[in-house]
Amino acid sequence: MANIRTRRDFLKCAGLGISAVALSNTRDMIASPRGMPIGLQLYTVRDHVEKDLVGTFAKVAAIGFREVELGSFDFYGKKPTELRHILDGEGLKAVSLHYLESQLKSDLDRHIADALACGVSYVGLNMLDEHDRKSIDAIRRSADWFNKVGETARRAQCQFFYHGHNFDFATVDGAVLYDELIKHTDPKLVNFELDCFWCVRAGMKPVDYFHKFPGRFSQLHIKDLKVGYPPTTSEDFDRGPFTEVGHGVINWKEIFRAIPQAGVKHFYVEQDECERDSLESARISFSYINNLTV
Protein backbone atom coordinates (compact mmCIF):
# COMPACT_ATOMS: atom_id res chain seq x y z
CA MET A 1 0.00 0.00 0.00
CA ALA A 2 2.90 2.37 0.54
CA ASN A 3 3.32 2.85 -3.19
CA ILE A 4 -0.37 3.50 -3.89
CA ARG A 5 -0.60 7.28 -3.75
CA THR A 6 -4.30 7.91 -4.41
CA ARG A 7 -7.60 6.15 -4.56
CA ARG A 8 -7.37 6.48 -8.33
CA ASP A 9 -4.11 4.51 -8.21
CA PHE A 10 -5.75 1.97 -5.94
CA LEU A 11 -8.47 1.33 -8.50
CA LYS A 12 -5.84 0.90 -11.20
CA CYS A 13 -4.13 -1.70 -9.04
CA ALA A 14 -7.45 -3.44 -8.50
CA GLY A 15 -7.76 -3.76 -12.27
CA LEU A 16 -4.41 -5.53 -12.31
CA GLY A 17 -5.79 -8.34 -10.21
CA ILE A 18 -4.60 -7.39 -6.71
CA SER A 19 -7.93 -5.98 -5.54
CA ALA A 20 -8.65 -8.64 -2.94
CA VAL A 21 -5.41 -8.06 -1.02
CA ALA A 22 -5.43 -4.31 -1.49
CA LEU A 23 -9.06 -3.99 -0.40
CA SER A 24 -8.41 -6.07 2.69
CA ASN A 25 -5.43 -3.89 3.62
CA THR A 26 -7.41 -0.68 3.00
CA ARG A 27 -10.24 -1.83 5.24
CA ASP A 28 -7.75 -2.59 7.98
CA MET A 29 -6.16 0.85 7.59
CA ILE A 30 -9.38 2.83 7.94
CA ALA A 31 -10.72 0.84 10.86
CA SER A 32 -10.98 2.54 14.24
CA PRO A 33 -12.48 1.85 17.67
CA ARG A 34 -15.83 3.22 16.46
CA GLY A 35 -15.64 2.40 12.76
CA MET A 36 -15.05 6.07 11.94
CA PRO A 37 -12.36 7.39 9.58
CA ILE A 38 -9.26 8.48 11.49
CA GLY A 39 -8.62 12.14 10.76
CA LEU A 40 -5.51 14.28 11.02
CA GLN A 41 -5.25 17.94 11.97
CA LEU A 42 -2.75 19.05 9.34
CA TYR A 43 -1.10 21.48 11.76
CA THR A 44 0.69 18.37 13.03
CA VAL A 45 2.71 18.05 9.79
CA ARG A 46 2.99 21.75 8.98
CA ASP A 47 6.76 21.52 8.52
CA HIS A 48 6.28 19.02 5.69
CA VAL A 49 3.33 20.91 4.20
CA GLU A 50 5.41 24.07 3.91
CA LYS A 51 7.98 22.22 1.80
CA ASP A 52 5.77 19.93 -0.30
CA LEU A 53 2.00 20.32 -0.08
CA VAL A 54 0.93 17.60 -2.50
CA GLY A 55 3.64 15.17 -1.47
CA THR A 56 2.70 15.56 2.19
CA PHE A 57 -0.97 14.92 1.44
CA ALA A 58 0.05 11.74 -0.38
CA LYS A 59 2.09 10.58 2.64
CA VAL A 60 -0.77 11.41 5.02
CA ALA A 61 -3.12 9.30 2.90
CA ALA A 62 -0.56 6.48 2.68
CA ILE A 63 -0.49 6.30 6.50
CA GLY A 64 -4.23 5.61 6.35
CA PHE A 65 -5.83 8.94 7.20
CA ARG A 66 -8.96 9.67 5.17
CA GLU A 67 -10.21 12.89 6.74
CA VAL A 68 -8.30 16.06 7.60
CA GLU A 69 -8.84 19.26 9.48
CA LEU A 70 -7.11 22.12 7.74
CA GLY A 71 -4.25 23.67 9.68
CA SER A 72 -4.14 26.89 7.68
CA PHE A 73 -6.36 29.95 7.75
CA ASP A 74 -5.60 30.75 4.11
CA PHE A 75 -5.95 27.30 2.50
CA TYR A 76 -2.17 27.01 2.21
CA GLY A 77 -2.08 29.86 -0.28
CA LYS A 78 -4.41 28.05 -2.68
CA LYS A 79 -7.91 28.90 -3.80
CA PRO A 80 -10.37 26.81 -1.79
CA THR A 81 -11.56 24.96 -4.89
CA GLU A 82 -7.96 24.29 -5.91
CA LEU A 83 -7.09 22.87 -2.50
CA ARG A 84 -10.18 20.68 -2.60
CA HIS A 85 -9.08 19.30 -5.96
CA ILE A 86 -5.60 18.50 -4.59
CA LEU A 87 -7.05 16.75 -1.54
CA ASP A 88 -9.50 14.79 -3.67
CA GLY A 89 -6.61 13.61 -5.82
CA GLU A 90 -4.93 12.11 -2.77
CA GLY A 91 -8.09 10.52 -1.39
CA LEU A 92 -8.47 13.01 1.46
CA LYS A 93 -11.57 14.88 2.59
CA ALA A 94 -11.29 18.25 4.37
CA VAL A 95 -14.06 18.09 6.95
CA SER A 96 -13.22 20.95 9.28
CA LEU A 97 -11.17 24.10 9.72
CA HIS A 98 -10.42 26.76 12.30
CA TYR A 99 -10.59 30.49 11.75
CA LEU A 100 -9.34 33.32 13.93
CA GLU A 101 -11.84 35.40 15.88
CA SER A 102 -10.86 38.48 13.85
CA GLN A 103 -11.65 36.65 10.61
CA LEU A 104 -15.11 35.57 11.72
CA LYS A 105 -15.91 39.05 13.01
CA SER A 106 -14.69 40.87 9.92
CA ASP A 107 -16.09 38.84 7.01
CA LEU A 108 -18.07 35.86 8.23
CA ASP A 109 -20.03 35.20 5.04
CA ARG A 110 -16.92 35.12 2.84
CA HIS A 111 -15.04 32.80 5.18
CA ILE A 112 -17.97 30.40 5.35
CA ALA A 113 -18.26 30.48 1.56
CA ASP A 114 -14.54 29.71 1.21
CA ALA A 115 -14.87 26.77 3.59
CA LEU A 116 -17.81 25.36 1.67
CA ALA A 117 -15.94 25.75 -1.62
CA CYS A 118 -13.19 23.54 -0.15
CA GLY A 119 -15.74 20.92 0.83
CA VAL A 120 -15.58 21.74 4.55
CA SER A 121 -18.74 21.26 6.59
CA TYR A 122 -17.51 22.31 10.08
CA VAL A 123 -16.37 25.92 10.47
CA GLY A 124 -14.77 26.65 13.81
CA LEU A 125 -13.09 29.19 16.05
CA ASN A 126 -9.70 28.10 17.35
CA MET A 127 -9.74 30.26 20.49
CA LEU A 128 -11.34 33.37 21.94
CA ASP A 129 -9.22 36.46 22.41
CA GLU A 130 -8.30 37.01 26.05
CA HIS A 131 -10.61 39.99 26.57
CA ASP A 132 -13.57 37.88 25.37
CA ARG A 133 -13.01 35.20 28.02
CA LYS A 134 -11.71 37.07 31.06
CA SER A 135 -15.02 37.22 32.96
CA ILE A 136 -18.40 35.51 33.14
CA ASP A 137 -20.03 38.49 31.44
CA ALA A 138 -17.47 38.37 28.63
CA ILE A 139 -18.04 34.64 28.16
CA ARG A 140 -21.80 35.11 27.99
CA ARG A 141 -21.41 37.85 25.41
CA SER A 142 -19.19 35.48 23.46
CA ALA A 143 -21.86 32.79 23.74
CA ASP A 144 -24.42 35.20 22.30
CA TRP A 145 -22.05 35.90 19.41
CA PHE A 146 -21.51 32.16 18.91
CA ASN A 147 -25.27 31.74 18.50
CA LYS A 148 -25.32 34.41 15.81
CA VAL A 149 -22.37 32.85 13.98
CA GLY A 150 -24.04 29.46 14.30
CA GLU A 151 -27.26 30.76 12.77
CA THR A 152 -25.35 32.19 9.81
CA ALA A 153 -23.50 28.90 9.41
CA ARG A 154 -26.71 26.89 9.56
CA ARG A 155 -28.31 29.01 6.84
CA ALA A 156 -25.25 28.25 4.70
CA GLN A 157 -25.67 24.53 5.48
CA CYS A 158 -22.57 24.04 7.59
CA GLN A 159 -21.94 23.86 11.33
CA PHE A 160 -20.13 26.23 13.66
CA PHE A 161 -18.01 24.94 16.54
CA TYR A 162 -15.60 26.17 19.20
CA HIS A 163 -12.27 24.48 19.89
CA GLY A 164 -10.70 25.98 23.00
CA HIS A 165 -7.63 25.37 25.19
CA ASN A 166 -6.81 24.67 28.81
CA PHE A 167 -7.39 28.27 29.85
CA ASP A 168 -11.05 27.97 28.83
CA PHE A 169 -11.49 25.63 31.80
CA ALA A 170 -10.50 28.31 34.31
CA THR A 171 -12.95 29.05 37.11
CA VAL A 172 -14.09 32.68 37.36
CA ASP A 173 -16.64 33.83 39.94
CA GLY A 174 -17.39 30.21 40.81
CA ALA A 175 -18.11 29.09 37.24
CA VAL A 176 -15.99 27.24 34.68
CA LEU A 177 -15.75 29.42 31.56
CA TYR A 178 -16.01 26.49 29.14
CA ASP A 179 -19.15 25.23 30.89
CA GLU A 180 -20.73 28.66 30.62
CA LEU A 181 -20.09 28.72 26.88
CA ILE A 182 -21.84 25.39 26.49
CA LYS A 183 -24.76 26.29 28.74
CA HIS A 184 -25.42 29.61 27.00
CA THR A 185 -25.23 28.42 23.40
CA ASP A 186 -28.02 26.83 21.39
CA PRO A 187 -27.28 23.13 20.68
CA LYS A 188 -28.90 23.51 17.27
CA LEU A 189 -26.48 26.30 16.33
CA VAL A 190 -23.22 25.70 18.20
CA ASN A 191 -21.25 22.56 18.90
CA PHE A 192 -17.82 21.97 20.39
CA GLU A 193 -14.60 20.30 19.39
CA LEU A 194 -13.19 19.01 22.64
CA ASP A 195 -9.41 18.90 22.61
CA CYS A 196 -8.75 15.96 24.91
CA PHE A 197 -5.18 17.11 25.60
CA TRP A 198 -6.17 20.61 26.71
CA CYS A 199 -9.06 19.26 28.77
CA VAL A 200 -6.76 16.91 30.67
CA ARG A 201 -4.04 19.58 30.88
CA ALA A 202 -6.58 21.71 32.73
CA GLY A 203 -7.19 18.91 35.24
CA MET A 204 -10.53 17.85 33.76
CA LYS A 205 -11.74 14.54 32.28
CA PRO A 206 -13.18 14.44 28.75
CA VAL A 207 -15.60 11.66 29.74
CA ASP A 208 -17.04 13.84 32.50
CA TYR A 209 -17.87 16.45 29.85
CA PHE A 210 -19.46 13.83 27.60
CA HIS A 211 -21.75 12.90 30.50
CA LYS A 212 -22.40 16.46 31.62
CA PHE A 213 -23.16 17.82 28.15
CA PRO A 214 -24.29 14.87 26.01
CA GLY A 215 -24.47 15.44 22.30
CA ARG A 216 -22.53 18.71 22.32
CA PHE A 217 -19.15 17.46 21.04
CA SER A 218 -19.36 16.80 17.31
CA GLN A 219 -15.57 16.58 16.96
CA LEU A 220 -12.53 15.70 19.05
CA HIS A 221 -8.83 16.43 18.96
CA ILE A 222 -6.92 13.29 19.88
CA LYS A 223 -3.48 14.04 21.26
CA ASP A 224 -1.62 12.85 24.31
CA LEU A 225 -0.01 14.41 27.38
CA LYS A 226 3.35 13.29 28.72
CA VAL A 227 3.79 12.13 32.29
CA GLY A 228 5.00 14.79 34.71
CA TYR A 229 2.98 17.85 33.70
CA PRO A 230 0.62 18.95 36.49
CA PRO A 231 -2.75 20.50 35.62
CA THR A 232 -2.90 24.18 34.80
CA THR A 233 -5.47 26.59 33.38
CA SER A 234 -2.86 29.25 32.74
CA GLU A 235 -1.90 29.94 29.13
CA ASP A 236 0.71 27.30 28.46
CA PHE A 237 2.29 26.88 25.06
CA ASP A 238 5.34 24.99 26.28
CA ARG A 239 6.61 22.65 23.56
CA GLY A 240 7.33 19.86 26.02
CA PRO A 241 4.04 18.19 27.08
CA PHE A 242 2.96 16.77 23.71
CA THR A 243 3.47 13.15 22.72
CA GLU A 244 2.08 10.55 20.35
CA VAL A 245 -1.35 9.10 21.13
CA GLY A 246 -0.99 6.11 23.42
CA HIS A 247 2.37 7.26 24.77
CA GLY A 248 1.02 9.57 27.47
CA VAL A 249 -1.34 9.65 30.44
CA ILE A 250 -4.72 9.99 28.73
CA ASN A 251 -7.11 7.03 28.98
CA TRP A 252 -8.13 6.60 25.33
CA LYS A 253 -10.06 3.38 25.87
CA GLU A 254 -12.33 5.18 28.32
CA ILE A 255 -12.77 8.12 25.94
CA PHE A 256 -13.61 6.03 22.89
CA ARG A 257 -16.08 3.98 24.90
CA ALA A 258 -17.95 7.16 25.78
CA ILE A 259 -17.92 9.08 22.48
CA PRO A 260 -21.38 7.94 21.33
CA GLN A 261 -22.89 9.85 24.25
CA ALA A 262 -20.77 12.88 23.36
CA GLY A 263 -22.23 13.01 19.85
CA VAL A 264 -18.85 12.69 18.12
CA LYS A 265 -19.00 12.56 14.32
CA HIS A 266 -15.31 13.12 13.51
CA PHE A 267 -12.00 13.04 15.34
CA TYR A 268 -8.52 14.19 14.39
CA VAL A 269 -5.08 13.19 15.57
CA GLU A 270 -3.10 16.31 16.45
CA GLN A 271 0.33 16.88 17.94
CA ASP A 272 1.34 20.49 18.35
CA GLU A 273 5.04 19.70 18.74
CA CYS A 274 6.93 16.55 17.79
CA GLU A 275 10.31 15.32 19.01
CA ARG A 276 10.69 13.04 15.96
CA ASP A 277 9.69 13.58 12.34
CA SER A 278 6.09 14.84 12.39
CA LEU A 279 4.87 12.34 9.79
CA GLU A 280 6.34 9.53 11.87
CA SER A 281 4.57 10.91 14.94
CA ALA A 282 1.32 10.96 12.97
CA ARG A 283 1.91 7.36 11.88
CA ILE A 284 2.53 6.21 15.46
CA SER A 285 -0.67 7.88 16.66
CA PHE A 286 -2.65 6.43 13.74
CA SER A 287 -1.36 2.93 14.47
CA TYR A 288 -2.31 3.16 18.13
CA ILE A 289 -5.86 4.32 17.42
CA ASN A 290 -6.29 1.90 14.54
CA ASN A 291 -5.45 -1.00 16.87
CA LEU A 292 -7.34 0.26 19.91
CA THR A 293 -10.25 -1.88 21.04
CA VAL A 294 -13.05 -0.69 23.28
C-alpha positions in Angstrom: 0.0 0.0 0.0 2.9 2.4 0.5 3.3 2.8 -3.2 -0.4 3.5 -3.9 -0.6 7.3 -3.7 -4.3 7.9 -4.4 -7.6 6.1 -4.6 -7.4 6.5 -8.3 -4.1 4.5 -8.2 -5.8 2.0 -5.9 -8.5 1.3 -8.5 -5.8 0.9 -11.2 -4.1 -1.7 -9.0 -7.4 -3.4 -8.5 -7.8 -3.8 -12.3 -4.4 -5.5 -12.3 -5.8 -8.3 -10.2 -4.6 -7.4 -6.7 -7.9 -6.0 -5.5 -8.6 -8.6 -2.9 -5.4 -8.1 -1.0 -5.4 -4.3 -1.5 -9.1 -4.0 -0.4 -8.4 -6.1 2.7 -5.4 -3.9 3.6 -7.4 -0.7 3.0 -10.2 -1.8 5.2 -7.7 -2.6 8.0 -6.2 0.8 7.6 -9.4 2.8 7.9 -10.7 0.8 10.9 -11.0 2.5 14.2 -12.5 1.9 17.7 -15.8 3.2 16.5 -15.6 2.4 12.8 -15.1 6.1 11.9 -12.4 7.4 9.6 -9.3 8.5 11.5 -8.6 12.1 10.8 -5.5 14.3 11.0 -5.2 17.9 12.0 -2.7 19.1 9.3 -1.1 21.5 11.8 0.7 18.4 13.0 2.7 18.0 9.8 3.0 21.8 9.0 6.8 21.5 8.5 6.3 19.0 5.7 3.3 20.9 4.2 5.4 24.1 3.9 8.0 22.2 1.8 5.8 19.9 -0.3 2.0 20.3 -0.1 0.9 17.6 -2.5 3.6 15.2 -1.5 2.7 15.6 2.2 -1.0 14.9 1.4 0.1 11.7 -0.4 2.1 10.6 2.6 -0.8 11.4 5.0 -3.1 9.3 2.9 -0.6 6.5 2.7 -0.5 6.3 6.5 -4.2 5.6 6.4 -5.8 8.9 7.2 -9.0 9.7 5.2 -10.2 12.9 6.7 -8.3 16.1 7.6 -8.8 19.3 9.5 -7.1 22.1 7.7 -4.2 23.7 9.7 -4.1 26.9 7.7 -6.4 30.0 7.8 -5.6 30.7 4.1 -6.0 27.3 2.5 -2.2 27.0 2.2 -2.1 29.9 -0.3 -4.4 28.0 -2.7 -7.9 28.9 -3.8 -10.4 26.8 -1.8 -11.6 25.0 -4.9 -8.0 24.3 -5.9 -7.1 22.9 -2.5 -10.2 20.7 -2.6 -9.1 19.3 -6.0 -5.6 18.5 -4.6 -7.0 16.8 -1.5 -9.5 14.8 -3.7 -6.6 13.6 -5.8 -4.9 12.1 -2.8 -8.1 10.5 -1.4 -8.5 13.0 1.5 -11.6 14.9 2.6 -11.3 18.2 4.4 -14.1 18.1 6.9 -13.2 20.9 9.3 -11.2 24.1 9.7 -10.4 26.8 12.3 -10.6 30.5 11.7 -9.3 33.3 13.9 -11.8 35.4 15.9 -10.9 38.5 13.8 -11.7 36.6 10.6 -15.1 35.6 11.7 -15.9 39.0 13.0 -14.7 40.9 9.9 -16.1 38.8 7.0 -18.1 35.9 8.2 -20.0 35.2 5.0 -16.9 35.1 2.8 -15.0 32.8 5.2 -18.0 30.4 5.4 -18.3 30.5 1.6 -14.5 29.7 1.2 -14.9 26.8 3.6 -17.8 25.4 1.7 -15.9 25.8 -1.6 -13.2 23.5 -0.2 -15.7 20.9 0.8 -15.6 21.7 4.5 -18.7 21.3 6.6 -17.5 22.3 10.1 -16.4 25.9 10.5 -14.8 26.7 13.8 -13.1 29.2 16.0 -9.7 28.1 17.3 -9.7 30.3 20.5 -11.3 33.4 21.9 -9.2 36.5 22.4 -8.3 37.0 26.0 -10.6 40.0 26.6 -13.6 37.9 25.4 -13.0 35.2 28.0 -11.7 37.1 31.1 -15.0 37.2 33.0 -18.4 35.5 33.1 -20.0 38.5 31.4 -17.5 38.4 28.6 -18.0 34.6 28.2 -21.8 35.1 28.0 -21.4 37.8 25.4 -19.2 35.5 23.5 -21.9 32.8 23.7 -24.4 35.2 22.3 -22.0 35.9 19.4 -21.5 32.2 18.9 -25.3 31.7 18.5 -25.3 34.4 15.8 -22.4 32.8 14.0 -24.0 29.5 14.3 -27.3 30.8 12.8 -25.3 32.2 9.8 -23.5 28.9 9.4 -26.7 26.9 9.6 -28.3 29.0 6.8 -25.2 28.2 4.7 -25.7 24.5 5.5 -22.6 24.0 7.6 -21.9 23.9 11.3 -20.1 26.2 13.7 -18.0 24.9 16.5 -15.6 26.2 19.2 -12.3 24.5 19.9 -10.7 26.0 23.0 -7.6 25.4 25.2 -6.8 24.7 28.8 -7.4 28.3 29.9 -11.0 28.0 28.8 -11.5 25.6 31.8 -10.5 28.3 34.3 -12.9 29.0 37.1 -14.1 32.7 37.4 -16.6 33.8 39.9 -17.4 30.2 40.8 -18.1 29.1 37.2 -16.0 27.2 34.7 -15.8 29.4 31.6 -16.0 26.5 29.1 -19.1 25.2 30.9 -20.7 28.7 30.6 -20.1 28.7 26.9 -21.8 25.4 26.5 -24.8 26.3 28.7 -25.4 29.6 27.0 -25.2 28.4 23.4 -28.0 26.8 21.4 -27.3 23.1 20.7 -28.9 23.5 17.3 -26.5 26.3 16.3 -23.2 25.7 18.2 -21.2 22.6 18.9 -17.8 22.0 20.4 -14.6 20.3 19.4 -13.2 19.0 22.6 -9.4 18.9 22.6 -8.7 16.0 24.9 -5.2 17.1 25.6 -6.2 20.6 26.7 -9.1 19.3 28.8 -6.8 16.9 30.7 -4.0 19.6 30.9 -6.6 21.7 32.7 -7.2 18.9 35.2 -10.5 17.9 33.8 -11.7 14.5 32.3 -13.2 14.4 28.8 -15.6 11.7 29.7 -17.0 13.8 32.5 -17.9 16.5 29.8 -19.5 13.8 27.6 -21.7 12.9 30.5 -22.4 16.5 31.6 -23.2 17.8 28.2 -24.3 14.9 26.0 -24.5 15.4 22.3 -22.5 18.7 22.3 -19.2 17.5 21.0 -19.4 16.8 17.3 -15.6 16.6 17.0 -12.5 15.7 19.1 -8.8 16.4 19.0 -6.9 13.3 19.9 -3.5 14.0 21.3 -1.6 12.8 24.3 0.0 14.4 27.4 3.4 13.3 28.7 3.8 12.1 32.3 5.0 14.8 34.7 3.0 17.8 33.7 0.6 18.9 36.5 -2.8 20.5 35.6 -2.9 24.2 34.8 -5.5 26.6 33.4 -2.9 29.3 32.7 -1.9 29.9 29.1 0.7 27.3 28.5 2.3 26.9 25.1 5.3 25.0 26.3 6.6 22.6 23.6 7.3 19.9 26.0 4.0 18.2 27.1 3.0 16.8 23.7 3.5 13.2 22.7 2.1 10.6 20.3 -1.3 9.1 21.1 -1.0 6.1 23.4 2.4 7.3 24.8 1.0 9.6 27.5 -1.3 9.7 30.4 -4.7 10.0 28.7 -7.1 7.0 29.0 -8.1 6.6 25.3 -10.1 3.4 25.9 -12.3 5.2 28.3 -12.8 8.1 25.9 -13.6 6.0 22.9 -16.1 4.0 24.9 -17.9 7.2 25.8 -17.9 9.1 22.5 -21.4 7.9 21.3 -22.9 9.8 24.2 -20.8 12.9 23.4 -22.2 13.0 19.8 -18.9 12.7 18.1 -19.0 12.6 14.3 -15.3 13.1 13.5 -12.0 13.0 15.3 -8.5 14.2 14.4 -5.1 13.2 15.6 -3.1 16.3 16.4 0.3 16.9 17.9 1.3 20.5 18.3 5.0 19.7 18.7 6.9 16.6 17.8 10.3 15.3 19.0 10.7 13.0 16.0 9.7 13.6 12.3 6.1 14.8 12.4 4.9 12.3 9.8 6.3 9.5 11.9 4.6 10.9 14.9 1.3 11.0 13.0 1.9 7.4 11.9 2.5 6.2 15.5 -0.7 7.9 16.7 -2.7 6.4 13.7 -1.4 2.9 14.5 -2.3 3.2 18.1 -5.9 4.3 17.4 -6.3 1.9 14.5 -5.4 -1.0 16.9 -7.3 0.3 19.9 -10.3 -1.9 21.0 -13.1 -0.7 23.3 
